[in-house]
Amino acid sequence: ENYVQVYKWVSELFVKCNSIDNALDYWKSRGLDTLVKEYGLGYCPAAFMDSNNTIIKFKDILRKQFPNIPEATLDSYELYDSYGQCLFAERYMFAIKNSKGDVVAFSGRTATNHPAKYYNSKETKYFQKRKVLYNLDRAKGYPFVYVVEGQCDALSLVVAGIPNVVASLGTAFTSEHLDLLRGKEVI
């Protein structure tokens, strides 16, 4: 319950950060700006600042927002590095949801020339890439689904009026992924 609460809050924070560094322009350039709130498309700045323009550690933001969650538990959610800074700095963010629609992970596309184009959440007991399909929470009610490689591919189809699409987060399509689609026609 705490994990879902924290990840939902962080997703909403990333959406609010679209106003930083003209991040919303990125979503517009991809034709996805109409899906920002609905799909949790956001931005993680290089650093978070307080009202005095002082850098605040992401870990401290979360500790203040969730004072009843033990620090060790927050640490286990894999949202920040050993210095307390967000792991997704300077990335355009995609909220990854489980089949129930709970945010359980993030995928971030670099906004700089970083050699790692995408960075996904580390695996936790709540998130294993081989067991999650992007957009399954919305596509599961259809008798057939289109399977694509990544989030932008899936969202481009959603914008085109095809909501029954899932993505394997750019990873190999596993037998666990196929199990999630059991009983559906897969295209």
Secondary structure, 3 states (H helix, E strand, C coil): CHHHHHHHHHHHHHHHHHHHHHHHHHHHHCCCHHHHHHHCEEEECCCEECCCCCEECHHHHHHHHCCCCCHHHHHHCCCECCCCCECCCCEEEEEEECCCCCEEEEEEEECCCCCCCEEECCCECCECHHHCCECHHHHCCCCEEEEECCHHHHHHHHHCCCCCEEECCCCCCCHHHHHHCCCCEEC
